[in-house]
Amino acid sequence: MYSIDRTKWAKILDVSTRTLDRYIRSGKIRSQKKWKKVFLNDDDVNVLKNWWIQEDYEVIKSRVVEVNPFVKTDLVSYKNLYQEIVCKLEQKDNLIKDLSYKLGNAEAELKNSISLVEYKKTAFLLESSTNKIEQEKQILTETKEKLEKNLNSNKLVNLILSIFLFLTIILLFVVWFSSL
């Protein structure tokens, strides 16, 4: 008989409608679709609902267990061992955290560092630019020395010409005043 739809059966069985759909597809529950509702076979759902209930059962008498004092001391020693292991695990966990932190720092430094090839390339470029600057400095120094020599020679020539002019003017005055 198909009297209850799948949403009501899902609430009764305390399962989702998706689970009921899986049971329908696997053939565990028969169903009928009327309009937009899916109705489930009552007998199949009741079988599914009660499949795990055991009707026959046997009562087993429990026996009295004596507690051995040796076992209690073992429990205390196990408790101590457990506490020691917990301490060791905490220490190792702290060690792992420290190593992870150091690894993270090393990775960050590695990201910020430059490779050996780039370093050598930069060093070569720096050295070549330094050599070029030294060559230009030497050329400028030589040019400066030439200009200083030229300036000194021009100063000497100017001095000689100035002396000659001065002597000529004096001679001219002497000749001029002597003829008067």
C-alpha angles and dihedrals in degrees: 000000000000106000108133126055124231097259092058091045089050090056092046094049092039093232133115124266087241089062090051089050089054091051090050092051092047091051098244092119127036117221143184127207117218114181105312098336128088115216121199129215108259094214093052092048092048090051089050091047095051102032094106097046110107112216098189119054137167126219112227117199114230118232126224113253119207116220112230114216088222089063090055092055088048089054090052091049090047089050090053091048090049092052091048091050091048089052091049091048091051090050092049090045090053089048090051090049091050092048091048090051091049090047090052091050091048091050090049091050090047091053090050095045126086126237123254092247092054090046092052091046091050091046091050092049091047092049093047092048089048090051091048091050090049091051092049090047090052092048091049091048091052091047090049091052091049091049091048090051090048091048092049091049090048090049090051092049090048091049092050091047091047091051091047091050092048092049090047091052091049091049090049091052092047091051092044095049094042092056092053 
